[in-house]
Amino acid sequence: MGCDIIKEDYYNMLGIDKTADQKTINEAYNKQIFTYHPDRAEEEEKENYRKKIYEIQEAYETLSNHDKKTEI
């Protein structure tokens, strides 16, 4: 599954700035995962929520990995 997200948008997606520490990244990730969990969506929105979760996870994995984070 590919994702068309632009890497500079990772910070915006999690609602944090580029100076955020790991604790802030974790908190923002948990908040977004809770907000966009497919079980919380109406039936017609579930697929959109699944896509959003994938993007949030990609952003979190990138920003939590020091090597990947320095590439963006």
TORDRENBA-493453 format. One line per 3 residues: number of its first residue (from 1); for each residue y, x, z of N, C-alpha, C. Coordinates in pm, 1 decimal, always signed. Each point is the difference from the previous one (the first is absolute). Layout:
! residues N
NUM	Y/X/Z/Y/X/Z/Y/X/Z ~ ...
//
This chain:
! residues 72
1	-117.5/+85.2/+0.0/+117.5/-85.2/+0.0/+123.2/+89.4/+0.0 ~ +82.1/-9.7/-103.2/+120.0/+80.8/-8.3/+118.5/-73.0/+57.4 ~ +100.7/+76.7/+29.8/+118.6/-61.6/+57.2/+122.2/+54.6/-72.3
4	+93.3/-86.0/-34.0/+117.8/+38.9/-74.7/+118.8/+31.7/+90.0 ~ -24.1/+14.9/+126.8/+108.9/+22.7/+94.7/+62.7/+138.5/-23.5 ~ +129.6/+6.0/+5.9/+71.6/+126.5/-11.5/+2.2/+64.5/+137.5
7	-33.1/+127.0/+6.2/-16.6/+66.1/+128.8/+125.2/-4.1/+86.7 ~ +116.7/-0.1/-60.3/+122.4/-5.8/+79.1/+13.1/-133.3/+73.8 ~ -73.6/-98.7/-44.9/+6.3/-131.2/+62.9/-88.3/-11.2/+123.8
10	-80.7/+100.9/+28.2/-87.8/-5.6/+116.7/+78.6/-24.2/+128.0 ~ +109.9/+68.9/+15.5/+82.4/-17.4/+119.6/+56.0/-141.4/+6.8 ~ +50.8/-48.1/-112.6/+54.5/-136.4/-4.7/-108.1/-103.5/+27.8
13	-119.2/+22.8/-52.4/-108.8/-94.9/+18.2/-34.2/-17.0/+148.1 ~ +4.5/+109.5/+74.1/-28.9/-8.0/+142.9/+124.2/-30.7/+82.7 ~ +116.2/-3.4/-64.3/+123.4/-33.6/+70.9/+49.1/+111.0/+90.7
16	-20.7/+123.8/-41.8/+40.8/+115.2/+81.6/+84.2/+94.5/-83.8 ~ +68.7/+92.1/+67.7/+75.7/+99.7/-75.3/-80.2/+129.6/-10.2 ~ +49.5/+90.8/-80.2/-74.0/+123.1/-30.1/-11.6/+95.0/+118.0
19	+70.2/-25.8/+107.3/-8.3/+86.9/+117.7/-97.6/-55.2/+104.3 ~ -72.2/-105.3/-33.8/-90.4/-65.6/+96.0/-111.6/+94.2/+44.5 ~ -29.1/-4.5/+129.8/-110.7/+80.0/+53.1/-130.4/-78.7/-13.7
22	-111.5/+64.0/+35.9/-131.3/-62.4/-18.2/-14.3/-128.9/+80.7 ~ +56.0/-3.4/+118.5/-8.4/-121.5/+82.1/+70.1/-116.3/-69.9 ~ +115.9/+23.8/-55.5/+75.3/-102.8/-70.9/-75.0/-46.0/-124.5
25	-61.3/+94.3/-71.2/-79.4/-33.4/-117.8/-116.3/-90.1/+39.8 ~ -69.4/+35.6/+107.5/-113.8/-80.3/+47.9/+43.4/-140.9/+39.1 ~ +109.3/-9.9/+73.0/+48.7/-130.9/+43.3/+39.8/-87.0/-119.2
28	+67.6/+59.8/-97.0/+41.9/-74.2/-118.7/-121.7/-46.2/-80.1 ~ -98.9/+87.1/-11.6/-123.3/-35.4/-70.8/-68.6/-118.4/+67.1 ~ -16.3/+6.2/+129.9/-66.3/-108.4/+72.7/+74.9/-132.1/-15.2
31	+131.3/+6.4/+3.5/+81.1/-120.9/-16.2/-19.6/-60.2/-139.4 ~ +1.5/+84.3/-102.6/-16.9/-48.9/-137.1/-141.0/-53.8/-24.0 ~ -100.1/+67.5/+53.4/-138.6/-46.0/-14.8/-16.5/-137.6/+65.2
34	+58.9/-17.8/+115.7/-7.6/-128.9/+68.0/+70.3/-107.6/-82.4 ~ +116.9/+31.6/-50.5/+79.6/-96.2/-76.3/-70.1/-43.2/-128.3 ~ -61.3/+94.8/-70.1/-56.4/-29.5/-132.2/-152.2/-11.1/-1.7
37	-60.9/-17.6/+115.4/-145.7/-14.6/+1.8/-38.0/-127.3/-76.2 ~ -95.3/+11.0/-94.3/-37.3/-116.1/-82.0/-45.0/-122.7/+79.7 ~ -55.8/+19.7/+118.1/-42.2/-113.8/+80.8/+118.5/-82.2/+50.4
40	+118.8/+56.5/-5.3/+119.9/-69.8/+45.2/+68.3/-76.0/-114.2 ~ -48.2/+19.7/-122.8/+65.6/-57.6/-118.0/-58.1/-136.3/-36.4 ~ +82.4/-78.1/-66.4/-48.8/-123.7/-61.2/-96.5/+39.9/-111.5
43	-89.4/-89.4/-34.4/-104.8/+31.4/-98.9/+56.7/+56.4/-130.4 ~ +108.5/-59.5/-49.0/+56.7/+44.7/-127.5/+70.8/+135.7/+9.0 ~ +26.2/+48.1/+118.9/+67.4/+128.6/+19.0/-95.0/+112.8/+39.5
46	-125.5/-29.8/+23.3/-94.0/+100.8/+49.5/-9.5/+122.3/-90.8 ~ -6.7/-20.6/-130.7/-12.0/+114.2/-92.1/+126.0/+87.2/+5.5 ~ +117.3/-61.5/+8.9/+123.9/+77.8/+12.3/+0.4/+81.2/+129.1
49	-49.1/-58.3/+107.1/-6.7/+70.3/+127.9/-97.9/+116.8/-7.5 ~ -111.7/-19.3/-70.2/-97.2/+109.5/-15.0/+63.4/+117.8/-73.7 ~ +75.9/-28.1/-104.4/+68.2/+105.7/-75.0/+103.8/+69.9/+88.2
52	+71.9/-78.3/+76.8/+101.8/+56.6/+89.7/-64.8/+90.3/+104.5 ~ -113.6/-42.2/+55.1/-72.2/+80.5/+98.7/-42.0/+131.8/-61.8 ~ -49.8/-3.4/-122.6/-39.7/+122.9/-68.2/+119.0/+95.1/-11.5
55	+115.0/-51.5/-38.0/+120.1/+82.6/-13.3/+44.0/+55.6/+135.0 ~ -5.9/-82.3/+103.3/+37.5/+44.5/+134.4/-93.7/+111.1/+46.9 ~ -129.4/-15.7/-26.2/-96.3/+102.2/+38.9/+24.4/+130.4/-75.0
58	+33.1/-9.2/-127.8/+29.4/+119.6/-77.7/+123.2/+71.2/+55.3 ~ +101.7/-76.5/+32.5/+121.8/+57.2/+57.5/-31.3/+68.0/+132.9 ~ -74.5/-66.6/+85.2/-34.7/+55.0/+131.0/-83.0/+127.5/-13.1
61	-100.7/-2.8/-86.2/-85.2/+117.7/-18.0/+80.6/+118.9/-50.6 ~ +92.9/-25.8/-88.5/+82.7/+108.3/-54.2/+95.2/+54.3/+106.0 ~ +68.9/-89.3/+70.4/+98.4/+45.2/+98.6/-64.8/+58.7/+125.2
64	-124.9/-32.7/+26.1/-70.7/+53.8/+116.3/-64.2/+135.2/-28.3 ~ -10.8/+34.8/-127.4/-60.7/+126.7/-40.0/+111.2/+99.2/-31.0 ~ +10.1/+102.9/+78.9/+109.9/+95.7/-14.6/+6.0/+60.0/-141.7
67	-115.8/+34.5/-55.0/-2.1/+60.4/-134.1/+48.6/-97.7/-106.5 ~ -45.3/-124.4/+6.3/+44.2/-100.4/-96.8/+146.0/-35.8/+19.9 ~ +42.2/-3.3/+124.8/+138.6/-37.8/+32.1/+99.0/+99.5/-59.5
70	-34.7/+127.9/+1.0/+91.2/+101.4/-51.8/+9.4/-3.3/-152.0 ~ -95.2/-66.8/-66.7/+2.8/-10.7/-145.3/+100.0/-104.7/-48.5 ~ +41.8/-92.4/+87.0/+89.9/-106.6/-46.9/+144.6/+30.3/+30.5
//
